Amino acid sequence: MRKRTLLTLVLIAVILSACGGTDSAAEDNNDKTSETPKTGLNGTTLDDVIAKKDNNEAFYVLIYDAKQEYVKNTKLLEAYDKALKNKDMTAYHININALDDENQEKIDTLSEEYESHSGSYHNPFVDGGIAVVHHNKVDSAYEYWGEAWSLDMLIEEVNSADNTFLDNKFNDVKKEVQKNIDYINEQEIDLTY
């Protein structure tokens, strides 16, 4: 009787883990209940990003606007996760592609707030990329360095070219991570996690 109960529990555990599993290394860090995010890329929600921003927390967030199929095909999250872990850096990520109308309005408001204090050619809500949230605002390292980056366009190009961010664009991802590290060091921003 005990063997049958134990076997049943093991089978249930295997089935549950198979149903909840992901095929993305970066998505394994999606522990939204954890107080302290893990090194690498961590999933989050738009409401959590806004709450943290409004609470004057300082953190990195990777923002991108791409079909989930493109994200998976290009190994975008895996590349960022690897580059972040190589620098012992932590960031959240959010795909704004599939947001409902209410959340899209929130993104539009954040984008307008960003544009009101920025003279940059790079808007992370429009172009994608890592943003630094601090002092109740969103900033782009590309604004600070006077450069532009269009991650969202690059995701489509990589997907159509049948290659991945891990294969052919990893050096670009590493450069973006380093620019953000340099930015917070130059601005003396203390991250809150």
N, C-alpha and C positions, 0 to 999 in steps of 0.2 A: 504494500500500500504506500509506504513512504517513497519507494523508488518511482512509482507512478506519479505521485504528487511532485516530486523533485523534477522528473522528466517534463511534466506539464509546465512547471514554472520556467524551466530552461527554454522550452519551446516558445512560451509567451515572450520571454525576454529577447530571444532571437528575432521573433516576428516584429516586436516593437522597435528594436534597434534597426531592423531593415527598413521599416516604414518611415522612421524618422531620420535615417541616414542621408548624407549628402555626398555628392561626388566631387566636391570642391574643397581643397585643403584650406582655403581661406574661410569658408563657411563653417569650418569646425570650431572657430573662435566665436561663433554667434551666441554666446552666453549672455543674453540680455538681462538676466536676473543678477548677475554678478556686480558687486559694487565697484570692483577694480577691473578694468578691461585687461585682457591678456596682450602680451607683446605681439605685434602683427596687426592684422586687419580684423575688426570686430563689427558685426552687424548691429544696426540700430534702427530706430524709427525717426521719422521727421519730427514727431512730437517730442521725442527724447532730445534731439538736437536743439530744438527751440527751447525746451525747458532748461537744458544745460547752459545755453547762451544767455537766457534771461536770468539765470542764477550766477552769472559772471564766472562760469567755469572756463578754463582754457584747455583746448584740445584740438587735435587734427581731425578733419573729416574729409573723406574722399567722396566727391559728388560726381555722379555720372548719369547720363540720360541715354540708355541703350536698351534695346530689346534683350530680354533674358537669354534668348538663344545666342545673340552676339556675345554677351558677357561670358557664357559658357564656352562657346567655340573659340574665343580669343584667349582664354585663360587669363583674363584681365585681373580677376581677384587673386588668383594664385601668384601672379607676377608681383602685384603690390604687396601681398602678404610676405613673400620671400624677401623683397627689397626692404620692407619695414623691419622684419626680423633681423636681417643682416646689420641693421643700424640700431638694434635694440629699441625700436620706436613703436609706439602704439597709435592706432588711428581707427576711427569708425568709418563705415561706408554706407552710402545710401544711393539707391537707384531711383531717380525721380521719374522714370519713364512710365511706370504703371500707376502713378498716383491718381486718386479720384479727384473730382473737381474741387472739393473743399481743400484738400492738401495741395493741389496745384495753385490755388489762390494764396496759400501760405508761402509757397515757393516764390510766386510772383512778388509778394510783399518783401520777402527776404532779398530777392534780387534788386528790387527798387531801393531798399535800404542800403544795399551794397553800393549800387551806382551813385547814391546821393553822397557818399563819403569817399568815393574812389574816382580817380581819373584814369583808370586802367583800361587797357584794351582787352584784358582778361577778366571775365566774370565767371566764377566757378559754377554759378547756377545756369549759365547759358553754354559755356564751353567745356565744363567738366574739369576735374583735377582736384588736388588736395587743397583745402582751405584751412586756415588757422582761425579758430573761434576764440576770442579773448575780449575782455572788457566790454561784454555785451554787444559785440559786433563780429562780423565775418570779414576776414582779410585774405588776400591772395599774395603769396610770395612773389608771384609774377608781376603784380602791381609794384611791389617794392623794388624788384630788380629791373623793372621797365621792359619786360618781355611778355610774350603771349604764348599760350598753349591751348590747343583745341583737342582735348582728350576725346570728346564725343565724336568728332569727325574721324579721328584716328581709329576709334573702335570699329567704325564702319569700313574703313580702308583695310584694316588688318583682317577683318572677317571676310571681305570680298577677295582678298589676296591669298586666302588659304594658308595663313601662318598665324602665329600666336605672339602675345606679348612676352611670353617666356622665351620664345625662339629668337625673334627679330627685334623686339622693342624693349627688351629688358634694360638695356643701357639708358634708354630714355626715361624709363620708370625710376631707375636708380638716381638719375640726375634730378628728377622732380622731387624725390624724397630728400636728397641732399640740399636742394634749394630751400626747402621748407625748414630743415634743421638749421641752415645758415641764417634764415630769416628770424626764427625765434631766438637764436643766439645773439644776433645783431640788435634785435629789439628788446632783449632781456625779458622775454616772456616766460614766466614759470607755468608750466603745464600743471593742471590740477589732479592728474592721476599718476 
